[in-house]
Amino acid sequence: MTIRITAGPYSFEAVLLPDAAPKTCARFLALLPYKERIIHVRWSGEGCWIPLGETDFGLPFENATSFPAPGDFILYPGGFSETEILLAYGGVRFASKMGQLAGNHFMTITKGRENLVALGKKTLWDGAQDILFEKI
């Protein structure tokens, strides 16, 4: 399944990873189309995130990583820190005030990767950006 992502002035395409994170992918698909705002991370390095507070998706950890590669999306289902979706645009060591965390790697950008750093820098310097996820 291909997902179109419009973030700030940039467009991307991504693929879901249902073999690696089936429950996370199914829950994410149920949200689409999904519109939110993305902000720069505070603790994790070169990434942007969507804070989701106390949202409980009822998800287990699956395909969890603390080190998503540029273009990888992870969903942290909550527990030690708030629920969130994170997009790595550079080096990331996923963490919060509580320390290192791991999130479910469920989607990877396949088109538009050349704009990842620009999106990250725009979010860092210009603030929150609108983001929209849609099925193609």
N, C-alpha and C positions, 0 to 999 in steps of 0.2 A: 504494500500500500504506500503510495506516494502522498506526501503532505506538502502543501504550499505554505510558506511562511513569509509574511510581510512584516518586517521589523524596521521601524523608522522609515527611511527612504529606500531600503534594500529589500530585495526579493531572493528567496532561497527555495530549494526543494530538498526534502529529506525523506528517508525511508524508515519505516518502523522496523523493529527487530522482534517480531512475534515469537520466533523460535527461542530467543534468549530471555525475553521478558514478556511472556504471554499475558499475564494478568495486568501488568502495567500498560501494555499496548491496548488491550481491550478497554480499560478504564479511560485512557486518554482519548481513544476513538469516540467513546460515548460523550465526551465533552464538545466535540467539534460541531460546528465552527466555534472556536474559542478565541475570544479577544480579551486582552489584558494589557498591562504595561510592564515593561522589563526595565530593571535598574542594574547598576553595576554592583558586583559583589563587594562585601566588606572584608572578608577574611580569607577568601579562597584563591586570590590571584587574578588571572586574566579571564574573567567570566562575567556573565550577566545572569540575573535571576528574576524569577517571579515569586515573591513571597506569598504563601498561601495560609499563613497563620495556623490555626488549629484545625484546618480542613483534614478530615479523616477519610481517605479513600478506601480504607480497609485492605491495604496492599501489604504483602510480605516483602522481604528483601529478595530480589531476583536479579541476577546479572549485575550485582552491586560493585561499584568501584569508587575509590577516592581520587582517582587520577584520570578523569575523562580527557580524551584527546580533543584538539580543536575541531569543532563541528559536532561534537557529541552532546546530546541532551541527557540529563539524568533527572530522575524524580526521587526526591527524598521523602519517604512516606511519613515522616514525623517520628517523634520519640524523644530524643535528647535535645532537639532543636525544632523549630517550626517546619511545617511541610513546605516544600518548595520545588520548583523546576529550575534547573541551572543549565545554561549553555556555555560551554568552554569556547573561547576564541583564541586562547594561547595556553600557557602553562597554568594548570589548576591543580591544587591540592585541596580538595573539598573539605571545608571546615566551618565551624561556628565558634562562638565564645566558649563553648563546651570542649572544643578540640576537634580533632579529625573525625569526619563522618564518611559514610559511604551512601551512594544513591544508586537507584536502578537505571542503568544505561538502557534506554528504550528506543532511541531514535538518533540518526546521524544525518547531517547535511551532506548531500551529494552534488548539488548545483548551487553556485553562488558563493562557494567557499572563499573566493578571492575578496569578498566583502566582509568577512568575519572580523578582521582587525578593525576595519573602518567602523563597523557597528559598535564594537567594544569601546573604541575611543570616543565615538559620538555619545554613547551612553555615559561614559565616565565624565566627559567635559561639558556636555549639554544637558544631561539629566535623563529622566525616564523617557522611554520611547514606547509608542504603541506597538503591539505585536498581535498578529492575527494568524491563527493556524486553521487551514482548510484542507479537506480532502480534494485530491485532483481526480 
